[in-house]
Amino acid sequence: MSNPFADPRGRFVVLLNENGRYSLWPSFVEVPEGWTTVLAESPRQDALDYIQASCVTGRRPGTRIA
């Protein structure tokens, strides 16, 4: 089985913890305790773009990219 975190065709969510750390997470895996979904199921690249934009701009969690 290949790594589901690296699947370029996979569907992912973006998670955020209370320390402001983001995580790319396969959509079929249960969200761990202490993490909140801030981007709904999306293609992998869209999720990575969301994380990148959030880190670069300091955008507040839960806001969407236009």
N, CA, C and O atoms as a Maestro MAE file, in Angstrom:
{
 s_m_m2io_version
 :::
 2.0.0
}

f_m_ct {
 s_m_title
 :::
 protein
 m_atom[264] {
  # First column is atom index #
  i_m_mmod_type
  r_m_x_coord
  r_m_y_coord
  r_m_z_coord
  i_m_residue_number
  s_m_chain_name
  s_m_pdb_residue_name
  s_m_pdb_atom_name
  i_m_atomic_number
  :::
  1 25 0.843 -1.184 0.000 1 A "MET " " N  " 7
  2 3 0.000 0.000 0.000 1 A "MET " " CA " 6
  3 2 0.888 1.247 0.000 1 A "MET " " C  " 6
  4 15 1.867 1.319 0.743 1 A "MET " " O  " 8
  5 25 0.548 2.203 -0.818 2 A "SER " " N  " 7
  6 3 1.321 3.442 -0.877 2 A "SER " " CA " 6
  7 2 0.916 4.377 0.264 2 A "SER " " C  " 6
  8 15 -0.098 4.169 0.930 2 A "SER " " O  " 8
  9 25 1.719 5.390 0.468 3 A "ASN " " N  " 7
  10 3 1.485 6.362 1.526 3 A "ASN " " CA " 6
  11 2 0.293 7.251 1.154 3 A "ASN " " C  " 6
  12 15 0.385 7.991 0.175 3 A "ASN " " O  " 8
  13 25 -0.826 7.210 1.898 4 A "PRO " " N  " 7
  14 3 -1.994 8.019 1.544 4 A "PRO " " CA " 6
  15 2 -1.749 9.519 1.686 4 A "PRO " " C  " 6
  16 15 -2.490 10.315 1.109 4 A "PRO " " O  " 8
  17 25 -0.729 9.920 2.438 5 A "PHE " " N  " 7
  18 3 -0.412 11.338 2.603 5 A "PHE " " CA " 6
  19 2 0.282 11.908 1.373 5 A "PHE " " C  " 6
  20 15 0.328 13.125 1.197 5 A "PHE " " O  " 8
  21 25 0.818 11.049 0.529 6 A "ALA " " N  " 7
  22 3 1.573 11.496 -0.644 6 A "ALA " " CA " 6
  23 2 0.842 11.237 -1.953 6 A "ALA " " C  " 6
  24 15 1.404 11.484 -3.020 6 A "ALA " " O  " 8
  25 25 -0.382 10.752 -1.906 7 A "ASP " " N  " 7
  26 3 -1.133 10.412 -3.116 7 A "ASP " " CA " 6
  27 2 -1.547 11.682 -3.859 7 A "ASP " " C  " 6
  28 15 -2.385 12.434 -3.361 7 A "ASP " " O  " 8
  29 25 -0.977 11.937 -5.046 8 A "PRO " " N  " 7
  30 3 -1.314 13.162 -5.775 8 A "PRO " " CA " 6
  31 2 -2.767 13.191 -6.256 8 A "PRO " " C  " 6
  32 15 -3.294 14.258 -6.572 8 A "PRO " " O  " 8
  33 25 -3.409 12.034 -6.312 9 A "ARG " " N  " 7
  34 3 -4.813 11.967 -6.742 9 A "ARG " " CA " 6
  35 2 -5.766 11.863 -5.556 9 A "ARG " " C  " 6
  36 15 -6.980 11.763 -5.730 9 A "ARG " " O  " 8
  37 25 -5.207 11.888 -4.350 10 A "GLY " " N  " 7
  38 3 -6.024 11.734 -3.150 10 A "GLY " " CA " 6
  39 2 -6.870 12.963 -2.851 10 A "GLY " " C  " 6
  40 15 -6.661 14.042 -3.404 10 A "GLY " " O  " 8
  41 25 -7.821 12.764 -1.967 11 A "ARG " " N  " 7
  42 3 -8.666 13.850 -1.466 11 A "ARG " " CA " 6
  43 2 -8.241 14.109 -0.026 11 A "ARG " " C  " 6
  44 15 -8.051 13.179 0.758 11 A "ARG " " O  " 8
  45 25 -8.097 15.383 0.306 12 A "PHE " " N  " 7
  46 3 -7.542 15.764 1.600 12 A "PHE " " CA " 6
  47 2 -8.378 16.840 2.263 12 A "PHE " " C  " 6
  48 15 -9.140 17.555 1.612 12 A "PHE " " O  " 8
  49 25 -8.216 16.938 3.579 13 A "VAL " " N  " 7
  50 3 -8.724 18.068 4.348 13 A "VAL " " CA " 6
  51 2 -7.505 18.747 4.959 13 A "VAL " " C  " 6
  52 15 -6.424 18.162 5.030 13 A "VAL " " O  " 8
  53 25 -7.690 19.976 5.395 14 A "VAL " " N  " 7
  54 3 -6.627 20.670 6.121 14 A "VAL " " CA " 6
  55 2 -7.093 20.795 7.560 14 A "VAL " " C  " 6
  56 15 -8.210 21.231 7.840 14 A "VAL " " O  " 8
  57 25 -6.210 20.403 8.459 15 A "LEU " " N  " 7
  58 3 -6.498 20.463 9.885 15 A "LEU " " CA " 6
  59 2 -5.667 21.555 10.542 15 A "LEU " " C  " 6
  60 15 -4.619 21.953 10.033 15 A "LEU " " O  " 8
  61 25 -6.156 22.031 11.681 16 A "LEU " " N  " 7
  62 3 -5.449 23.039 12.466 16 A "LEU " " CA " 6
  63 2 -5.572 22.646 13.930 16 A "LEU " " C  " 6
  64 15 -6.647 22.261 14.391 16 A "LEU " " O  " 8
  65 25 -4.456 22.747 14.663 17 A "ASN " " N  " 7
  66 3 -4.532 22.453 16.099 17 A "ASN " " CA " 6
  67 2 -4.507 23.755 16.897 17 A "ASN " " C  " 6
  68 15 -4.384 24.842 16.332 17 A "ASN " " O  " 8
  69 25 -4.625 23.630 18.200 18 A "GLU " " N  " 7
  70 3 -4.705 24.824 19.060 18 A "GLU " " CA " 6
  71 2 -3.411 25.621 19.092 18 A "GLU " " C  " 6
  72 15 -3.403 26.764 19.550 18 A "GLU " " O  " 8
  73 25 -2.318 25.040 18.613 19 A "ASN " " N  " 7
  74 3 -1.035 25.748 18.545 19 A "ASN " " CA " 6
  75 2 -0.835 26.462 17.214 19 A "ASN " " C  " 6
  76 15 0.223 27.040 16.969 19 A "ASN " " O  " 8
  77 25 -1.855 26.422 16.350 20 A "GLY " " N  " 7
  78 3 -1.770 27.096 15.061 20 A "GLY " " CA " 6
  79 2 -1.008 26.318 14.005 20 A "GLY " " C  " 6
  80 15 -0.593 26.888 12.996 20 A "GLY " " O  " 8
  81 25 -0.819 25.033 14.221 21 A "ARG " " N  " 7
  82 3 -0.105 24.197 13.246 21 A "ARG " " CA " 6
  83 2 -1.102 23.543 12.303 21 A "ARG " " C  " 6
  84 15 -2.133 23.020 12.725 21 A "ARG " " O  " 8
  85 25 -0.770 23.583 11.013 22 A "TYR " " N  " 7
  86 3 -1.612 22.992 9.976 22 A "TYR " " CA " 6
  87 2 -1.141 21.587 9.646 22 A "TYR " " C  " 6
  88 15 0.029 21.248 9.825 22 A "TYR " " O  " 8
  89 25 -2.082 20.768 9.156 23 A "SER " " N  " 7
  90 3 -1.746 19.423 8.711 23 A "SER " " CA " 6
  91 2 -2.579 19.064 7.491 23 A "SER " " C  " 6
  92 15 -3.784 19.310 7.449 23 A "SER " " O  " 8
  93 25 -1.920 18.482 6.504 24 A "LEU " " N  " 7
  94 3 -2.588 17.896 5.346 24 A "LEU " " CA " 6
  95 2 -3.027 16.506 5.778 24 A "LEU " " C  " 6
  96 15 -2.205 15.729 6.262 24 A "LEU " " O  " 8
  97 25 -4.314 16.171 5.614 25 A "TRP " " N  " 7
  98 3 -4.835 14.924 6.162 25 A "TRP " " CA " 6
  99 2 -5.725 14.229 5.141 25 A "TRP " " C  " 6
  100 15 -6.624 14.859 4.585 25 A "TRP " " O  " 8
  101 25 -5.496 12.941 4.882 26 A "PRO " " N  " 7
  102 3 -6.365 12.209 3.950 26 A "PRO " " CA " 6
  103 2 -7.815 12.269 4.439 26 A "PRO " " C  " 6
  104 15 -8.084 12.076 5.625 26 A "PRO " " O  " 8
  105 25 -8.737 12.536 3.526 27 A "SER " " N  " 7
  106 3 -10.130 12.748 3.926 27 A "SER " " CA " 6
  107 2 -10.792 11.497 4.493 27 A "SER " " C  " 6
  108 15 -11.766 11.602 5.237 27 A "SER " " O  " 8
  109 25 -10.283 10.320 4.156 28 A "PHE " " N  " 7
  110 3 -10.913 9.086 4.637 28 A "PHE " " CA " 6
  111 2 -10.423 8.671 6.028 28 A "PHE " " C  " 6
  112 15 -10.936 7.711 6.602 28 A "PHE " " O  " 8
  113 25 -9.436 9.385 6.570 29 A "VAL " " N  " 7
  114 3 -8.890 9.055 7.888 29 A "VAL " " CA " 6
  115 2 -9.559 9.943 8.940 29 A "VAL " " C  " 6
  116 15 -9.726 11.145 8.733 29 A "VAL " " O  " 8
  117 25 -9.937 9.342 10.064 30 A "GLU " " N  " 7
  118 3 -10.594 10.092 11.134 30 A "GLU " " CA " 6
  119 2 -9.697 11.227 11.635 30 A "GLU " " C  " 6
  120 15 -8.488 11.060 11.795 30 A "GLU " " O  " 8
  121 25 -10.315 12.375 11.877 31 A "VAL " " N  " 7
  122 3 -9.579 13.539 12.387 31 A "VAL " " CA " 6
  123 2 -9.174 13.255 13.836 31 A "VAL " " C  " 6
  124 15 -10.021 12.906 14.658 31 A "VAL " " O  " 8
  125 25 -7.886 13.402 14.150 32 A "PRO " " N  " 7
  126 3 -7.434 13.128 15.517 32 A "PRO " " CA " 6
  127 2 -7.969 14.156 16.516 32 A "PRO " " C  " 6
  128 15 -8.272 15.296 16.164 32 A "PRO " " O  " 8
  129 25 -8.073 13.722 17.753 33 A "GLU " " N  " 7
  130 3 -8.511 14.613 18.823 33 A "GLU " " CA " 6
  131 2 -7.552 15.795 18.929 33 A "GLU " " C  " 6
  132 15 -6.335 15.635 18.840 33 A "GLU " " O  " 8
  133 25 -8.122 16.983 19.121 34 A "GLY " " N  " 7
  134 3 -7.306 18.184 19.260 34 A "GLY " " CA " 6
  135 2 -7.085 18.926 17.950 34 A "GLY " " C  " 6
  136 15 -6.452 19.982 17.936 34 A "GLY " " O  " 8
  137 25 -7.597 18.390 16.860 35 A "TRP " " N  " 7
  138 3 -7.461 19.018 15.547 35 A "TRP " " CA " 6
  139 2 -8.841 19.391 15.023 35 A "TRP " " C  " 6
  140 15 -9.824 18.699 15.289 35 A "TRP " " O  " 8
  141 25 -8.908 20.494 14.275 36 A "THR " " N  " 7
  142 3 -10.146 20.991 13.685 36 A "THR " " CA " 6
  143 2 -9.970 21.085 12.178 36 A "THR " " C  " 6
  144 15 -8.922 21.515 11.696 36 A "THR " " O  " 8
  145 25 -10.989 20.685 11.437 37 A "THR " " N  " 7
  146 3 -10.952 20.809 9.979 37 A "THR " " CA " 6
  147 2 -11.199 22.264 9.602 37 A "THR " " C  " 6
  148 15 -12.214 22.843 9.988 37 A "THR " " O  " 8
  149 25 -10.267 22.863 8.843 38 A "VAL " " N  " 7
  150 3 -10.415 24.253 8.404 38 A "VAL " " CA " 6
  151 2 -10.588 24.358 6.893 38 A "VAL " " C  " 6
  152 15 -10.927 25.426 6.381 38 A "VAL " " O  " 8
  153 25 -10.360 23.265 6.177 39 A "LEU " " N  " 7
  154 3 -10.644 23.211 4.741 39 A "LEU " " CA " 6
  155 2 -11.267 21.859 4.468 39 A "LEU " " C  " 6
  156 15 -10.676 20.821 4.765 39 A "LEU " " O  " 8
  157 25 -12.470 21.875 3.898 40 A "ALA " " N  " 7
  158 3 -13.188 20.639 3.592 40 A "ALA " " CA " 6
  159 2 -12.462 19.836 2.518 40 A "ALA " " C  " 6
  160 15 -11.498 20.308 1.916 40 A "ALA " " O  " 8
  161 25 -12.936 18.629 2.291 41 A "GLU " " N  " 7
  162 3 -12.329 17.721 1.322 41 A "GLU " " CA " 6
  163 2 -12.038 18.425 -0.001 41 A "GLU " " C  " 6
  164 15 -12.912 19.048 -0.603 41 A "GLU " " O  " 8
  165 25 -10.788 18.306 -0.433 42 A "SER " " N  " 7
  166 3 -10.296 19.009 -1.619 42 A "SER " " CA " 6
  167 2 -9.210 18.175 -2.283 42 A "SER " " C  " 6
  168 15 -8.659 17.263 -1.666 42 A "SER " " O  " 8
  169 25 -8.899 18.489 -3.548 43 A "PRO " " N  " 7
  170 3 -7.733 17.853 -4.167 43 A "PRO " " CA " 6
  171 2 -6.469 18.210 -3.375 43 A "PRO " " C  " 6
  172 15 -6.414 19.252 -2.722 43 A "PRO " " O  " 8
  173 25 -5.476 17.355 -3.437 44 A "ARG " " N  " 7
  174 3 -4.240 17.529 -2.662 44 A "ARG " " CA " 6
  175 2 -3.605 18.896 -2.895 44 A "ARG " " C  " 6
  176 15 -3.227 19.574 -1.939 44 A "ARG " " O  " 8
  177 25 -3.484 19.307 -4.160 45 A "GLN " " N  " 7
  178 3 -2.812 20.576 -4.444 45 A "GLN " " CA " 6
  179 2 -3.588 21.758 -3.875 45 A "GLN " " C  " 6
  180 15 -2.982 22.715 -3.392 45 A "GLN " " O  " 8
  181 25 -4.915 21.710 -3.922 46 A "ASP " " N  " 7
  182 3 -5.719 22.789 -3.337 46 A "ASP " " CA " 6
  183 2 -5.473 22.890 -1.829 46 A "ASP " " C  " 6
  184 15 -5.373 23.986 -1.277 46 A "ASP " " O  " 8
  185 25 -5.378 21.737 -1.176 47 A "ALA " " N  " 7
  186 3 -5.120 21.730 0.266 47 A "ALA " " CA " 6
  187 2 -3.730 22.286 0.575 47 A "ALA " " C  " 6
  188 15 -3.563 23.063 1.515 47 A "ALA " " O  " 8
  189 25 -2.741 21.887 -0.214 48 A "LEU " " N  " 7
  190 3 -1.384 22.419 -0.023 48 A "LEU " " CA " 6
  191 2 -1.347 23.926 -0.263 48 A "LEU " " C  " 6
  192 15 -0.684 24.660 0.470 48 A "LEU " " O  " 8
  193 25 -2.061 24.384 -1.291 49 A "ASP " " N  " 7
  194 3 -2.123 25.824 -1.578 49 A "ASP " " CA " 6
  195 2 -2.755 26.587 -0.411 49 A "ASP " " C  " 6
  196 15 -2.307 27.680 -0.065 49 A "ASP " " O  " 8
  197 25 -3.787 26.011 0.187 50 A "TYR " " N  " 7
  198 3 -4.442 26.643 1.335 50 A "TYR " " CA " 6
  199 2 -3.457 26.794 2.497 50 A "TYR " " C  " 6
  200 15 -3.371 27.853 3.119 50 A "TYR " " O  " 8
  201 25 -2.722 25.728 2.777 51 A "ILE " " N  " 7
  202 3 -1.738 25.780 3.866 51 A "ILE " " CA " 6
  203 2 -0.666 26.819 3.564 51 A "ILE " " C  " 6
  204 15 -0.308 27.617 4.431 51 A "ILE " " O  " 8
  205 25 -0.160 26.810 2.348 52 A "GLN " " N  " 7
  206 3 0.886 27.766 1.963 52 A "GLN " " CA " 6
  207 2 0.390 29.201 2.118 52 A "GLN " " C  " 6
  208 15 1.080 30.041 2.696 52 A "GLN " " O  " 8
  209 25 -0.801 29.477 1.604 53 A "ALA " " N  " 7
  210 3 -1.353 30.830 1.691 53 A "ALA " " CA " 6
  211 2 -1.590 31.228 3.147 53 A "ALA " " C  " 6
  212 15 -1.369 32.382 3.516 53 A "ALA " " O  " 8
  213 25 -2.028 30.304 3.959 54 A "SER " " N  " 7
  214 3 -2.287 30.596 5.371 54 A "SER " " CA " 6
  215 2 -1.004 30.930 6.110 54 A "SER " " C  " 6
  216 15 -0.979 31.840 6.940 54 A "SER " " O  " 8
  217 25 0.052 30.205 5.815 55 A "CYS " " N  " 7
  218 3 1.334 30.432 6.489 55 A "CYS " " CA " 6
  219 2 2.001 31.719 6.020 55 A "CYS " " C  " 6
  220 15 2.609 32.430 6.821 55 A "CYS " " O  " 8
  221 25 1.895 32.019 4.744 56 A "VAL " " N  " 7
  222 3 2.542 33.205 4.180 56 A "VAL " " CA " 6
  223 2 1.818 34.476 4.604 56 A "VAL " " C  " 6
  224 15 2.456 35.466 4.962 56 A "VAL " " O  " 8
  225 25 0.488 34.451 4.564 57 A "THR " " N  " 7
  226 3 -0.275 35.665 4.837 57 A "THR " " CA " 6
  227 2 -0.632 35.831 6.301 57 A "THR " " C  " 6
  228 15 -1.031 36.916 6.725 57 A "THR " " O  " 8
  229 25 -0.491 34.765 7.076 58 A "GLY " " N  " 7
  230 3 -0.908 34.828 8.468 58 A "GLY " " CA " 6
  231 2 -2.415 34.897 8.604 58 A "GLY " " C  " 6
  232 15 -2.936 35.347 9.625 58 A "GLY " " O  " 8
  233 25 -3.124 34.443 7.559 59 A "ARG " " N  " 7
  234 3 -4.582 34.471 7.556 59 A "ARG " " CA " 6
  235 2 -5.116 33.706 8.761 59 A "ARG " " C  " 6
  236 15 -4.556 32.685 9.161 59 A "ARG " " O  " 8
  237 25 -6.181 34.200 9.319 60 A "ARG " " N  " 7
  238 3 -6.796 33.545 10.471 60 A "ARG " " CA " 6
  239 2 -7.396 32.215 10.042 60 A "ARG " " C  " 6
  240 15 -7.910 32.104 8.929 60 A "ARG " " O  " 8
  241 25 -7.340 31.202 10.904 61 A "PRO " " N  " 7
  242 3 -7.884 29.881 10.591 61 A "PRO " " CA " 6
  243 2 -9.352 29.937 10.207 61 A "PRO " " C  " 6
  244 15 -10.125 30.723 10.753 61 A "PRO " " O  " 8
  245 25 -9.718 29.098 9.269 62 A "GLY " " N  " 7
  246 3 -11.108 28.964 8.874 62 A "GLY " " CA " 6
  247 2 -11.550 29.887 7.764 62 A "GLY " " C  " 6
  248 15 -12.673 29.752 7.280 62 A "GLY " " O  " 8
  249 25 -10.717 30.821 7.340 63 A "THR " " N  " 7
  250 3 -11.094 31.678 6.228 63 A "THR " " CA " 6
  251 2 -10.711 31.000 4.926 63 A "THR " " C  " 6
  252 15 -9.712 30.283 4.864 63 A "THR " " O  " 8
  253 25 -11.485 31.221 3.904 64 A "ARG " " N  " 7
  254 3 -11.286 30.550 2.624 64 A "ARG " " CA " 6
  255 2 -10.465 31.417 1.684 64 A "ARG " " C  " 6
  256 15 -10.458 32.644 1.777 64 A "ARG " " O  " 8
  257 25 -9.778 30.742 0.781 65 A "ILE " " N  " 7
  258 3 -9.064 31.433 -0.291 65 A "ILE " " CA " 6
  259 2 -10.089 31.824 -1.334 65 A "ILE " " C  " 6
  260 15 -10.920 31.000 -1.714 65 A "ILE " " O  " 8
  261 25 -10.052 33.062 -1.808 66 A "ALA " " N  " 7
  262 3 -11.011 33.526 -2.820 66 A "ALA " " CA " 6
  263 2 -10.743 32.883 -4.156 66 A "ALA " " C  " 6
  264 15 -11.452 33.155 -5.125 66 A "ALA " " O  " 8
  :::
 }
 m_bond[263] {
  # First column is bond index #
  i_m_from
  i_m_to
  i_m_order
  :::
  1 1 2 1
  2 2 3 1
  3 3 4 2
  4 3 5 1
  5 5 6 1
  6 6 7 1
  7 7 8 2
  8 7 9 1
  9 9 10 1
  10 10 11 1
  11 11 12 2
  12 11 13 1
  13 13 14 1
  14 14 15 1
  15 15 16 2
  16 15 17 1
  17 17 18 1
  18 18 19 1
  19 19 20 2
  20 19 21 1
  21 21 22 1
  22 22 23 1
  23 23 24 2
  24 23 25 1
  25 25 26 1
  26 26 27 1
  27 27 28 2
  28 27 29 1
  29 29 30 1
  30 30 31 1
  31 31 32 2
  32 31 33 1
  33 33 34 1
  34 34 35 1
  35 35 36 2
  36 35 37 1
  37 37 38 1
  38 38 39 1
  39 39 40 2
  40 39 41 1
  41 41 42 1
  42 42 43 1
  43 43 44 2
  44 43 45 1
  45 45 46 1
  46 46 47 1
  47 47 48 2
  48 47 49 1
  49 49 50 1
  50 50 51 1
  51 51 52 2
  52 51 53 1
  53 53 54 1
  54 54 55 1
  55 55 56 2
  56 55 57 1
  57 57 58 1
  58 58 59 1
  59 59 60 2
  60 59 61 1
  61 61 62 1
  62 62 63 1
  63 63 64 2
  64 63 65 1
  65 65 66 1
  66 66 67 1
  67 67 68 2
  68 67 69 1
  69 69 70 1
  70 70 71 1
  71 71 72 2
  72 71 73 1
  73 73 74 1
  74 74 75 1
  75 75 76 2
  76 75 77 1
  77 77 78 1
  78 78 79 1
  79 79 80 2
  80 79 81 1
  81 81 82 1
  82 82 83 1
  83 83 84 2
  84 83 85 1
  85 85 86 1
  86 86 87 1
  87 87 88 2
  88 87 89 1
  89 89 90 1
  90 90 91 1
  91 91 92 2
  92 91 93 1
  93 93 94 1
  94 94 95 1
  95 95 96 2
  96 95 97 1
  97 97 98 1
  98 98 99 1
  99 99 100 2
  100 99 101 1
  101 101 102 1
  102 102 103 1
  103 103 104 2
  104 103 105 1
  105 105 106 1
  106 106 107 1
  107 107 108 2
  108 107 109 1
  109 109 110 1
  110 110 111 1
  111 111 112 2
  112 111 113 1
  113 113 114 1
  114 114 115 1
  115 115 116 2
  116 115 117 1
  117 117 118 1
  118 118 119 1
  119 119 120 2
  120 119 121 1
  121 121 122 1
  122 122 123 1
  123 123 124 2
  124 123 125 1
  125 125 126 1
  126 126 127 1
  127 127 128 2
  128 127 129 1
  129 129 130 1
  130 130 131 1
  131 131 132 2
  132 131 133 1
  133 133 134 1
  134 134 135 1
  135 135 136 2
  136 135 137 1
  137 137 138 1
  138 138 139 1
  139 139 140 2
  140 139 141 1
  141 141 142 1
  142 142 143 1
  143 143 144 2
  144 143 145 1
  145 145 146 1
  146 146 147 1
  147 147 148 2
  148 147 149 1
  149 149 150 1
  150 150 151 1
  151 151 152 2
  152 151 153 1
  153 153 154 1
  154 154 155 1
  155 155 156 2
  156 155 157 1
  157 157 158 1
  158 158 159 1
  159 159 160 2
  160 159 161 1
  161 161 162 1
  162 162 163 1
  163 163 164 2
  164 163 165 1
  165 165 166 1
  166 166 167 1
  167 167 168 2
  168 167 169 1
  169 169 170 1
  170 170 171 1
  171 171 172 2
  172 171 173 1
  173 173 174 1
  174 174 175 1
  175 175 176 2
  176 175 177 1
  177 177 178 1
  178 178 179 1
  179 179 180 2
  180 179 181 1
  181 181 182 1
  182 182 183 1
  183 183 184 2
  184 183 185 1
  185 185 186 1
  186 186 187 1
  187 187 188 2
  188 187 189 1
  189 189 190 1
  190 190 191 1
  191 191 192 2
  192 191 193 1
  193 193 194 1
  194 194 195 1
  195 195 196 2
  196 195 197 1
  197 197 198 1
  198 198 199 1
  199 199 200 2
  200 199 201 1
  201 201 202 1
  202 202 203 1
  203 203 204 2
  204 203 205 1
  205 205 206 1
  206 206 207 1
  207 207 208 2
  208 207 209 1
  209 209 210 1
  210 210 211 1
  211 211 212 2
  212 211 213 1
  213 213 214 1
  214 214 215 1
  215 215 216 2
  216 215 217 1
  217 217 218 1
  218 218 219 1
  219 219 220 2
  220 219 221 1
  221 221 222 1
  222 222 223 1
  223 223 224 2
  224 223 225 1
  225 225 226 1
  226 226 227 1
  227 227 228 2
  228 227 229 1
  229 229 230 1
  230 230 231 1
  231 231 232 2
  232 231 233 1
  233 233 234 1
  234 234 235 1
  235 235 236 2
  236 235 237 1
  237 237 238 1
  238 238 239 1
  239 239 240 2
  240 239 241 1
  241 241 242 1
  242 242 243 1
  243 243 244 2
  244 243 245 1
  245 245 246 1
  246 246 247 1
  247 247 248 2
  248 247 249 1
  249 249 250 1
  250 250 251 1
  251 251 252 2
  252 251 253 1
  253 253 254 1
  254 254 255 1
  255 255 256 2
  256 255 257 1
  257 257 258 1
  258 258 259 1
  259 259 260 2
  260 259 261 1
  261 261 262 1
  262 262 263 1
  263 263 264 2
  :::
 }
}
